[in-house]
Amino acid sequence: MSGTVGSTAGRPRPRKALLLGLGLILFATLVGLGTWQVQRLRWKEGLLETIDRRIHAAPLPLADVEKEFAATHDVDYTPVTVSGTFLHQGERHFFSTWEGDTGFNVYTPLRLDDGRFVLVNRGFVPYDLKDPAKRRQGEVAGTVTVTGLARNPLPEKPSMMLPDNDVAKNIFYWKDRDVMAASAGLPAGAVLVPFFIDADKAPNPGGLPVGGVTIIDLPNNHLQYAVTWYGLAATLAAVLILRLGRPPKQG
């Protein structure tokens, strides 16, 4: 009997072995989450640096921005200048808020000299002024020049929490460029520039729409998240060391 007891005394008890195995799996998971947040931090810092560089650059001609989009599919927040004629009867309404008010961002097709179209976010109008008949002064006629920021199209609905677009009522909850254009009454075979343009703060006649409504506010909490995950991993390691380092109870 003494030989049998002696041969098993140095082995970890099954409960300790299980605790050690689960602890190591959880520790690796926490460290992995922290490392992922560090990677996300580097990506977000690079993105913010790119956006800051773009928004402070001089506006480019539309052709230059189109070349960049063709090469990279990313022209978000690139300043651009374009000229054309608005088709106000085709304006689309994107549900939005601005400075505490609920309303719509007005997306209007701009016909270019070459016959193509680009959807321009002219700015915000209050909810009760959705009907363009109530703000006729802002429906400028003739050739106009718009300076603003190019915005990438969305490949899909960004969140299942968003309502579906109500095309029949001309209320959009996410910016589906193709559906906006298809429902705007453009001529058959109309060709669309593959991105949006958000107009700058240049005032419109009558004060509406209110331009310059692009919100550039990308939260960057990844360092905080990384510290949290790494901190939890360190705490778990300390608990495991204390728990597994205890001498076995004498029976």
Backbone torsions as a table, in degrees:
resi	resn	phi	psi	omega
1	MET	NA	-41.0	-178.5
2	SER	-64.1	-34.4	178.2
3	GLY	-66.6	-37.6	-179.4
4	THR	-67.5	-43.8	179.2
5	VAL	-63.1	-42.0	-178.8
6	GLY	-64.2	-32.6	-176.7
7	SER	-75.2	-18.0	-178.2
8	THR	-109.1	-6.7	-174.4
9	ALA	-65.4	-33.3	-176.7
10	GLY	-85.2	-7.3	-179.3
11	ARG	-82.4	144.8	176.9
12	PRO	-68.3	141.0	177.2
13	ARG	-63.7	150.1	-179.5
14	PRO	-54.9	-36.1	-179.6
15	ARG	-65.6	-41.0	178.6
16	LYS	-66.7	-38.6	179.1
17	ALA	-63.8	-42.2	178.2
18	LEU	-64.7	-43.2	178.9
19	LEU	-62.2	-42.0	179.2
20	LEU	-63.4	-43.6	-179.2
21	GLY	-64.1	-47.2	179.1
22	LEU	-64.7	-39.1	179.9
23	GLY	-63.5	-41.1	179.6
24	LEU	-66.7	-38.1	177.9
25	ILE	-63.9	-46.0	-179.9
26	LEU	-65.9	-39.4	178.6
27	PHE	-60.9	-46.3	179.6
28	ALA	-62.6	-37.4	178.8
29	THR	-64.7	-44.8	-179.6
30	LEU	-64.4	-42.7	177.8
31	VAL	-63.6	-39.9	178.4
32	GLY	-62.2	-40.9	178.0
33	LEU	-65.3	-40.0	177.8
34	GLY	-64.0	-42.4	179.3
35	THR	-64.9	-39.0	177.6
36	TRP	-61.8	-39.3	178.4
37	GLN	-68.2	-32.9	175.1
38	VAL	-64.3	-41.9	177.3
39	GLN	-63.8	-41.6	177.3
40	ARG	-64.3	-35.6	177.8
41	LEU	-61.4	-45.6	179.7
42	ARG	-64.0	-40.8	178.5
43	TRP	-63.8	-44.4	-177.7
44	LYS	-66.6	-40.4	178.6
45	GLU	-63.0	-39.1	176.6
46	GLY	-65.4	-40.8	178.7
47	LEU	-63.9	-45.4	179.8
48	LEU	-63.7	-37.5	177.7
49	GLU	-64.7	-41.2	178.7
50	THR	-63.7	-45.2	-179.8
51	ILE	-62.8	-43.9	-179.3
52	ASP	-62.6	-39.7	179.0
53	ARG	-66.2	-40.1	-177.0
54	ARG	-68.9	-46.8	-173.2
55	ILE	-68.6	-17.4	178.9
56	HIS	-99.9	5.9	178.3
57	ALA	-87.0	162.6	177.4
58	ALA	-71.6	146.6	178.7
59	PRO	-60.8	141.5	-179.6
60	LEU	-104.2	155.3	170.7
61	PRO	-63.4	153.1	-178.3
62	LEU	-56.0	-40.0	-177.6
63	ALA	-59.4	-38.7	-179.8
64	ASP	-67.7	-40.0	179.5
65	VAL	-68.2	-36.6	177.6
66	GLU	-64.4	-39.2	177.1
67	LYS	-61.9	-42.0	179.1
68	GLU	-64.8	-40.4	179.3
69	PHE	-65.8	-40.1	178.9
70	ALA	-62.2	-33.0	-177.4
71	ALA	-83.5	-37.3	-171.2
72	THR	-121.7	-16.7	-173.4
73	HIS	58.6	27.0	179.0
74	ASP	-145.0	105.3	175.4
75	VAL	-128.5	19.1	-175.5
76	ASP	-54.4	129.2	176.5
77	TYR	69.6	17.2	175.8
78	THR	-81.5	123.2	178.9
79	PRO	-63.7	138.1	-176.7
80	VAL	-146.2	149.3	174.8
81	THR	-123.0	135.0	-176.8
82	VAL	-145.2	149.5	178.5
83	SER	-123.5	149.4	178.9
84	GLY	172.5	-164.4	-178.8
85	THR	-122.6	128.6	-179.6
86	PHE	-73.9	140.4	168.9
87	LEU	-103.3	85.0	-172.7
88	HIS	-63.8	-27.0	-179.9
89	GLN	-67.0	-14.5	-179.1
90	GLY	-102.3	12.4	-176.2
91	GLU	-63.3	140.0	178.9
92	ARG	-110.5	150.0	-172.4
93	HIS	-117.7	117.2	-179.8
94	PHE	-101.9	118.7	-177.2
95	PHE	-61.3	128.5	-172.8
96	SER	-155.5	175.6	171.7
97	THR	-131.4	152.2	178.1
98	TRP	-149.5	119.8	178.8
99	GLU	51.4	43.7	175.4
100	GLY	88.0	-8.0	-179.9
101	ASP	-98.9	145.5	176.1
102	THR	-94.4	140.1	179.9
103	GLY	-178.6	-139.1	-174.1
104	PHE	-142.8	145.1	164.9
105	ASN	-88.9	131.0	-175.1
106	VAL	-93.8	113.5	176.5
107	TYR	-100.5	117.1	-174.9
108	THR	-120.0	133.1	175.8
109	PRO	-66.7	132.6	175.3
110	LEU	-111.1	118.8	179.1
111	ARG	-83.7	123.1	-178.8
112	LEU	-85.6	167.4	-179.3
113	ASP	-62.2	-29.1	-179.3
114	ASP	-86.1	5.6	176.3
115	GLY	92.3	-8.5	177.2
116	ARG	-80.5	174.4	-179.4
117	PHE	-130.9	151.2	171.4
118	VAL	-135.1	138.0	178.4
119	LEU	-83.9	121.4	-177.1
120	VAL	-109.8	125.1	171.8
121	ASN	-80.5	98.7	-175.0
122	ARG	-75.3	-17.7	178.4
123	GLY	132.1	-166.9	-169.6
124	PHE	-98.4	141.4	169.1
125	VAL	-129.6	144.0	177.6
126	PRO	-61.4	160.3	-174.4
127	TYR	-56.8	-43.1	-176.1
128	ASP	-78.6	0.4	176.2
129	LEU	-114.9	24.8	176.0
130	LYS	-59.5	-39.7	-180.0
131	ASP	-67.3	117.8	-177.9
132	PRO	-62.7	-19.2	177.9
133	ALA	-64.1	-20.4	-179.3
134	LYS	-88.1	-1.8	-177.9
135	ARG	-144.7	48.4	-175.8
136	ARG	-59.5	-31.1	-176.0
137	GLN	-61.3	-29.2	-178.4
138	GLY	-82.3	-5.7	-180.0
139	GLU	-88.2	79.1	-175.0
140	VAL	-65.6	140.7	-179.0
141	ALA	-105.6	163.1	176.7
142	GLY	79.1	-173.0	-178.3
143	THR	-72.6	130.9	179.1
144	VAL	-127.4	156.4	173.4
145	THR	-114.1	126.5	-178.3
146	VAL	-114.9	129.4	172.8
147	THR	-115.1	133.8	-178.4
148	GLY	-170.1	-156.4	-177.7
149	LEU	-114.6	129.8	173.1
150	ALA	-68.9	141.8	-180.0
151	ARG	-130.0	131.3	179.4
152	ASN	-62.8	144.8	172.1
153	PRO	-72.1	156.1	176.9
154	LEU	-89.1	131.4	-179.5
155	PRO	-72.2	-22.4	-178.3
156	GLU	-163.8	173.2	176.9
157	LYS	-58.8	123.9	-171.7
158	PRO	-70.9	-20.6	-178.6
159	SER	-155.7	140.3	176.8
160	MET	-69.0	-15.4	179.6
161	MET	-74.4	-19.6	-179.7
162	LEU	-75.4	142.3	174.4
163	PRO	-65.8	159.8	173.6
164	ASP	-72.3	148.4	177.1
165	ASN	-62.2	137.4	177.8
166	ASP	-101.7	85.0	-174.6
167	VAL	-64.6	-37.4	-178.4
168	ALA	-60.5	-36.2	179.2
169	LYS	-94.7	3.4	-179.2
170	ASN	56.3	50.3	175.0
171	ILE	-128.9	118.0	-178.5
172	PHE	-111.8	131.4	178.8
173	TYR	-101.8	-13.0	169.5
174	TRP	-145.3	153.2	-168.5
175	LYS	-85.6	82.1	175.9
176	ASP	-85.5	94.0	-172.2
177	ARG	-56.3	-45.0	-175.8
178	ASP	-65.8	-42.0	179.6
179	VAL	-70.7	-38.2	175.5
180	MET	-56.3	-48.5	-178.0
181	ALA	-67.0	-41.6	-177.3
182	ALA	-65.4	-27.9	-177.6
183	SER	-96.7	4.6	-175.1
184	ALA	-91.3	0.5	178.6
185	GLY	73.7	31.5	178.1
186	LEU	-71.9	157.1	179.4
187	PRO	-60.5	152.9	178.0
188	ALA	-57.9	134.7	179.9
189	GLY	78.2	10.9	-179.5
190	ALA	-59.3	138.1	178.8
191	VAL	-102.7	133.6	-174.4
192	LEU	-111.4	136.1	170.6
193	VAL	-62.0	136.6	-168.5
194	PRO	-77.9	18.4	175.5
195	PHE	-149.7	167.4	176.4
196	PHE	-88.7	168.6	167.5
197	ILE	-131.0	126.3	173.0
198	ASP	-93.0	115.6	-178.4
199	ALA	-64.6	152.2	179.7
200	ASP	-81.3	-166.3	-173.3
201	LYS	-81.8	4.7	179.1
202	ALA	-53.8	124.2	-173.6
203	PRO	-67.6	141.9	173.8
204	ASN	-92.5	152.9	176.6
205	PRO	-55.0	133.7	-178.2
206	GLY	81.2	-6.0	176.9
207	GLY	87.5	-3.1	-178.6
208	LEU	-132.6	144.6	-8.0
209	PRO	-65.7	158.8	176.6
210	VAL	-84.6	112.1	-176.7
211	GLY	-80.8	177.3	177.6
212	GLY	70.5	39.8	-174.9
213	VAL	-98.3	8.5	178.6
214	THR	-64.1	125.8	179.5
215	ILE	-100.9	119.6	177.9
216	ILE	-113.1	89.4	-176.1
217	ASP	-145.6	82.3	-178.5
218	LEU	-98.3	110.8	-179.1
219	PRO	-64.0	144.8	179.8
220	ASN	-131.9	81.2	-178.2
221	ASN	-105.1	15.2	-172.2
222	HIS	-67.4	-32.5	177.2
223	LEU	-64.1	-43.3	178.1
224	GLN	-60.6	-43.6	179.2
225	TYR	-64.5	-41.1	-179.5
226	ALA	-62.7	-45.0	178.9
227	VAL	-61.3	-39.0	179.6
228	THR	-62.7	-48.9	-178.4
229	TRP	-65.2	-43.7	179.0
230	TYR	-65.6	-36.2	177.4
231	GLY	-64.3	-41.3	176.8
232	LEU	-64.3	-38.5	177.9
233	ALA	-63.7	-42.4	178.9
234	ALA	-64.9	-40.3	178.4
235	THR	-63.5	-43.4	178.9
236	LEU	-62.2	-42.0	179.5
237	ALA	-61.3	-42.0	179.8
238	ALA	-64.3	-41.9	179.5
239	VAL	-62.9	-42.9	179.9
240	LEU	-64.2	-42.0	179.9
241	ILE	-62.5	-45.2	179.8
242	LEU	-65.4	-42.5	-175.7
243	ARG	-70.7	-43.7	-176.5
244	LEU	-81.8	-17.7	179.7
245	GLY	-83.4	-7.4	179.2
246	ARG	-68.6	139.6	175.9
247	PRO	-67.9	146.9	179.9
248	PRO	-62.3	145.3	178.5
249	LYS	-68.0	140.5	178.2
250	GLN	-81.6	120.5	-179.4
251	GLY	-81.1	NA	NA
